[in-house]
Structures are given as structure tokens and as C-alpha cells.
Amino acid sequence: MEQMILRLPNVKAITGLSRSTIYLRMSEGTFPQHISLGSRAVGWLRSEVADWMEQRILESRGSELGMG
């Protein structure tokens, strides 16, 4: 399976999170870790960001139903 790498502007646009929130959640272990693309470049695997978003949706819907 071919992986797609997202750069920070794409991750921000897709998730609606700010740069500082992304890095804070990474440090808390509640957001996917970035991967190094070079000496000054990082990216995130699209599949991991998509999985993270799906989990947030499931948790939100569960709490709306009194299940989470």
C-alpha cells in the first residue's frame, strides 16, 4: 500500500488544529508522531492522521449517545 505524507499546512487544514495544538498533542501522545523528511522537514502519514480523525469522530458520537 502506498503511503502519502502530509506536511504541516495540510495537517492543519484537514484537522482544523493549530500548529501549537498539533505539537502539544504529539507531546501528550494523543496525536500521531511526525516523521523526519530531512534536516528541517517533517510530515505525517495520511493514514495515521485519518485514523486519528476517525477515532475522534467515534468518541464524539459515543459521548453524544451517553456511551463514552
C-alpha positions as CSV (number, residue, x, y, z in Angstrom):
1,M,0.0,0.0,0.0
2,E,1.4,3.4,-1.0
3,Q,1.7,5.9,1.9
4,M,1.0,9.6,1.4
5,I,2.9,12.1,3.5
6,L,1.2,15.3,4.6
7,R,3.1,18.4,5.5
8,L,2.0,20.7,8.4
9,P,-0.2,23.1,6.4
10,N,-2.2,20.0,5.1
11,V,-2.5,18.5,8.6
12,K,-3.7,21.8,9.9
13,A,-6.3,22.2,7.1
14,I,-7.5,18.6,7.5
15,T,-7.8,18.5,11.3
16,G,-8.7,22.2,12.0
17,L,-5.9,22.2,14.6
18,S,-3.3,24.9,15.0
19,R,0.4,24.2,14.8
20,S,0.8,24.6,18.6
21,T,-2.1,22.2,19.3
22,I,-0.7,19.6,17.0
23,Y,2.7,19.6,18.7
24,L,1.2,19.8,22.2
25,R,-1.0,16.7,21.4
26,M,2.0,14.9,19.9
27,S,4.0,15.5,23.2
28,E,1.0,14.2,25.2
29,G,0.9,11.1,23.0
30,T,-2.6,11.9,21.7
31,F,-1.8,12.8,18.1
32,P,0.3,10.8,15.5
33,Q,4.0,11.5,15.7
34,H,5.6,13.2,12.7
35,I,8.4,11.5,10.6
36,S,11.6,13.2,9.6
37,L,11.8,14.0,5.9
38,G,15.2,15.7,6.1
39,S,17.2,18.0,8.3
40,R,14.4,20.6,8.6
41,A,11.3,18.9,7.2
42,V,8.7,16.7,8.8
43,G,5.5,15.1,7.7
44,W,2.7,12.9,8.9
45,L,1.4,9.7,7.3
46,R,-2.1,10.4,5.9
47,S,-3.3,7.1,7.1
48,E,-2.4,7.9,10.7
49,V,-4.0,11.3,10.6
50,A,-7.1,9.8,9.1
51,D,-7.2,7.1,11.8
52,W,-6.8,9.8,14.5
53,M,-9.7,11.8,13.0
54,E,-11.9,8.7,12.8
55,Q,-11.3,7.9,16.4
56,R,-12.2,11.5,17.4
57,I,-15.5,11.1,15.5
58,L,-16.3,7.8,17.1
59,E,-15.5,9.1,20.6
60,S,-17.6,12.2,20.0
61,R,-20.6,10.2,18.7
62,G,-20.3,7.8,21.6
63,S,-20.4,10.6,24.1
64,E,-23.4,12.1,22.4
65,L,-25.2,8.8,23.0
66,G,-24.0,8.6,26.6
67,M,-21.6,5.8,25.8
68,G,-18.2,7.4,26.0
